[in-house]
């Protein structure tokens, strides 16, 4: 992971924390993604936080709908063999204005 990506992810996370736009669990998920190198699957987040997967999937979905996370690539889950989306922090802070 490049330093630039990490710095922008940390900046985006800091802005979210200051805005009060995240619940406590959403904040934990965002922190885990940063600690896992800036991108992680639900499985990796659950394992890192030592929480059941069902406590993570709802939070990542909510963060995705709030446009705080984006889907990166699909990765094979080592336990199930199924493809899982890897999530990344969405560093785009605003949408371009359409005239």
N, C-alpha and C positions, 0 to 999 in steps of 0.2 A: 504494500500500500504506500502510495506517495505521501510525503509530508503535507503537500498542499491539500489533498483530499481529506486527510485527518484534521487539519486546521479548519477547513471550511465546515466539516461535520461538527466539530466542537463548537464553532461559532453559531451554527444553526441550532444546535442543542441548547446553548446558552441563551439565545434569543427566545426559544420556546419556554425555557424555565422561567425567564423573567416575565413573559407574557401571561403566565398562569393558565395557559391553554391546555395543559396536560394534567391528567389525573395522576395519582400516585403510582398506579401500576403502569401507566403509559410511560411515565418518567423512568421507572425501573427498566422497562423494555428498551427505551432509547439509550440508557446508560449501558446496558448489556451489549447492545449493538456496537457502541463505541469501544467498549472494553474488548470486544471480539474482533477488532480491527476495522470497524466501519461497515461491515456487512455480515449478515447471519440469517440462517433459516430459523423457523419457529422451533424446530427440534434443538438447534444449537443454543438458542436463547433459553429454552426451558432447562436444558442440561446445565448451562452456566449459572442460572438463578436457582437451580435445584427446586423447581416448581413443576407441577403437572402441565402437560402441553395445553390442556384446555384453559389454563389461566393465561396463556400467552397468545393463542390464536385470536381471541376476541380483541386483545389490545393491539395486535399488529393490524388487524382488519380496520379497527377504528382509526389508527394512525394513518393507514393507507387512504381511507375515506376523507380524512382531514388534510390529505396531501402532505403529510409530514414524512412518510416513507414512500419509497417507490420499489417496484419489483425490478430486480437486477437480472439474474439468470436462474434457470432451474438446475438443481443439484440433486444427485441421488442420495437418499437418506440411507445411512449405513445399517440401520436396524431393520427398516421395512423394505428397502429396495425401491421404494416409490420416489418419484420426482417431487421435490419441494422447491418452492420459490425462495430465493435468497433476497432478503430485504436490505435496502440501503437508505440512509437518511437523505431525504430530498433537500438539497441545498438551494434550490430555486426559491427565492423569497417572495417574488411577485410575478404575476403573469403579464406578458406584454399587452399594452393597450391596443385595441383594434379600432381603427378610425374608419 
